Amino acid sequence: MAGPVASHSGLARRLLKLRMDIANPQFRLQRRRRRLWLAGAGATVVAMAAVALARLGPALPKAERASLWIDAVQRGDMLQEVRATGTLVPRSSRWLAAATAAQVQEILIWPGAAVRPDTVLMRLANPEVEDALHNAQAQLAAAEAEVAAKRAELHSQLLDERAALAQAQSDYASAQVKAQADAKAMQKNLIPRVQYEQGQIALKQLKARTQIEQERVDSFAGSMRAQMDAAQARAQQQRSNLELRQRQAQALQVTAGIAGVLQEVAVQEGARVAEGASLARVARPDVLIARLQVPEVQAKDVALSMPVSVDTHNGVIDGRVERIDPAVRNGSVQVDVALAGPLPSGARPDLSVDGRIRIARLNHVLSVGRPALAKADDDISLFRLDASGGTATRVPVRIGAASVDRVQVLHGLAAGDRVILSDTSQWDGYDRIRIE
C-alpha cells in the first residue's frame, strides 16, 4: 500500500509546481538571470586568476643561505695585492761537483748536519788521478833538472864567449902599443914604412875582431835568456799540470767549502759519477729569502722594492721585492723577496710559504669581497639581496682593480648593498632567486 501512496504524493508535488510556474512567469525569469550572473562571475574569476598566474611567471629557485658567501659593499681604502706561493731558499748556497770522474767510496756526513769549510763530506776514488799525480811530479822534476842543466851549459858557453872577447881585447891592446912604437921608429927612420903600414892593418883587424867578439857576447846573453825562458816555461807548464793533478787528488776528499748546513746529498756510496756531476749542496740556513712564483698575468704589476708579507704558516714576515726573473717559466715569473727581521721558529730552507705583494693602495673607493671567477677591469653580474634578505635580484656590475680577496666596484652597486659572491652559475637562467 506504501508504494501507490508515495507515487501519488510525488505526482501531486509536480503538478503543484507546474501550476505555480504557469501561474508565476516572473519567478522563472529571475532564476534564468541568476544563472547567467553566476556563470559570468565564474568566468571573470577564472580570467583574473589566469592573468595573475601569467604575471607571476615560473616559480623562483631557492638557495640555502648557509651555502652562500654573502658580503656587503664598503667604501674606504683598499689594498691592491698579488698573491703567490713559493718556498724559503738560502741566500748563500753551494753545489759541490765532482772535479773528475770517480766512484763514491764513502759518505761521511748526511743532510741536516752542521759543517765547516774544511769538513770532509765524502771520499771519492779514482786510480787514474793518483797515477796522473805521480806522473806530473816526475815530469816536473825532469823539467826542473833540465832547467838546471841548461843554465850550466849556457853559463859555460857564455864564459867561452867572454874568454874569446878578452883575448881579442888583449890582442888589440898589444897591437895598439906596437903601432905607437912603430910610428915613433918610422919617424926616426928606424923601420921601413911597409912594416909600419902592416902594423896599422893588423891593428884595424884586431879592432874589428874585438867588436865582433863583443857583439857575440851580447848576442849570446840574449840567446841565453831566451833559452832559459823556454826551459823555465816548460818547467812552469809541468808545475801547473802538477797543481791541477794535486787539486784533482784533493778533490777526491769532498769538503763543504762554506760554513752552514748540509742540505742534500745527491749520490750514494758505490755510485760512479762523471766529471762535473752534482754531489751535495751546502747552505747557510740563517740567511733565507722567499722565492715566489707569480702568475705571468699578474707579474706585469710587480716592481722592485714593493712591500711583501710572507706567511710561513707559523708567523708573518715583512719583506721587499729584490729581484724579478726576466723569463717566464711554466706560466709564472720567479720573484725573490728579501726578508726583514728575525725568522719565525721552524723557518728553514724549502719551507712552503704564501706571499702577498702590495701593488698599490686605493683610497676612498667602493669595494667588495672578490666574487668567484672575477677579473680586473671586467663586467660581471651579481645577485643583490633586497632589504628583507628574502630574495636576490641579478644586477650588472663593473669591476675595476682586483686584489687577492677584494675587488673595486666602479658601477652597479652602492655602499651597504649585500651581494652573493659565491658561484651562481646554476641560476644563470634566472634574474631572481629566493633565499631561505
Secondary structure as the mmCIF struct_conf table of DSSP 4:
data_model
#
loop_
_struct_conf.conf_type_id
_struct_conf.id
_struct_conf.beg_label_comp_id
_struct_conf.beg_label_asym_id
_struct_conf.beg_label_seq_id
_struct_conf.end_label_comp_id
_struct_conf.end_label_asym_id
_struct_conf.end_label_seq_id
HELX_RH_AL_P HELX_RH_AL_P1 ALA A 2 ALA A 23
HELX_RH_AL_P HELX_RH_AL_P2 PRO A 25 LEU A 56
BEND BEND1 PRO A 58 PRO A 58
HELX_LH_PP_P HELX_LH_PP_P1 ALA A 59 PRO A 61
STRN STRN1 LYS A 62 ALA A 63
HELX_RH_3T_P HELX_RH_3T_P1 ARG A 65 SER A 67
BEND BEND2 LEU A 68 LEU A 68
STRN STRN2 ILE A 70 ALA A 72
STRN STRN3 GLN A 74 PRO A 90
BEND BEND3 ARG A 91 SER A 92
STRN STRN4 SER A 93 ALA A 97
BEND BEND4 ALA A 99 THR A 100
STRN STRN5 ALA A 102 ILE A 107
TURN_TY1_P TURN_TY1_P1 PRO A 111 GLY A 112
STRN STRN6 ALA A 114 VAL A 115
TURN_TY1_P TURN_TY1_P2 PRO A 117 ASP A 118
STRN STRN7 VAL A 120 ALA A 125
HELX_RH_AL_P HELX_RH_AL_P3 PRO A 127 GLN A 187
TURN_TY1_P TURN_TY1_P3 LYS A 188 ASN A 189
BEND BEND5 ILE A 191 ILE A 191
HELX_RH_AL_P HELX_RH_AL_P4 ARG A 193 ALA A 251
TURN_TY1_P TURN_TY1_P4 LEU A 252 LEU A 252
STRN STRN8 GLN A 253 THR A 255
BEND BEND6 ILE A 258 ALA A 259
STRN STRN9 GLY A 260 VAL A 265
TURN_TY1_P TURN_TY1_P5 GLU A 269 GLY A 270
STRN STRN10 ARG A 272 VAL A 273
TURN_TY1_P TURN_TY1_P6 GLU A 275 GLY A 276
STRN STRN11 SER A 278 ALA A 283
TURN_TY1_P TURN_TY1_P7 PRO A 285 ASP A 286
BEND BEND7 VAL A 287 VAL A 287
STRN STRN12 LEU A 288 PRO A 295
HELX_RH_AL_P HELX_RH_AL_P5 GLU A 296 ALA A 299
TURN_TY1_P TURN_TY1_P8 LYS A 300 ASP A 301
TURN_TY1_P TURN_TY1_P9 LEU A 304 SER A 305
STRN STRN13 PRO A 307 ASP A 311
BEND BEND8 HIS A 313 ASN A 314
STRN STRN14 VAL A 316 ARG A 329
TURN_TY1_P TURN_TY1_P10 ASN A 330 GLY A 331
STRN STRN15 SER A 332 LEU A 339
BEND BEND9 GLY A 341 GLY A 341
HELX_LH_PP_P HELX_LH_PP_P2 PRO A 342 PRO A 344
TURN_TY1_P TURN_TY1_P11 SER A 345 GLY A 346
TURN_TY1_P TURN_TY1_P12 PRO A 349 ASP A 350
STRN STRN16 SER A 352 GLY A 369
HELX_LH_PP_P HELX_LH_PP_P3 ARG A 370 PRO A 371
TURN_TY1_P TURN_TY1_P13 ALA A 372 LEU A 373
TURN_TY1_P TURN_TY1_P14 ALA A 376 ASP A 377
STRN STRN17 ASP A 379 LEU A 385
TURN_TY1_P TURN_TY1_P15 ALA A 387 SER A 388
BEND BEND10 GLY A 389 GLY A 390
STRN STRN18 THR A 391 ALA A 402
BEND BEND11 VAL A 404 ASP A 405
STRN STRN19 ARG A 406 HIS A 411
BEND BEND12 GLY A 412 GLY A 412
TURN_TY1_P TURN_TY1_P16 ALA A 415 GLY A 416
STRN STRN20 ARG A 418 ILE A 420
BEND BEND13 SER A 422 SER A 422
HELX_RH_3T_P HELX_RH_3T_P2 SER A 425 TRP A 427
TURN_TY1_P TURN_TY1_P17 ASP A 428 GLY A 429
BEND BEND14 ASP A 431 ASP A 431
STRN STRN21 ARG A 432 ILE A 435
#
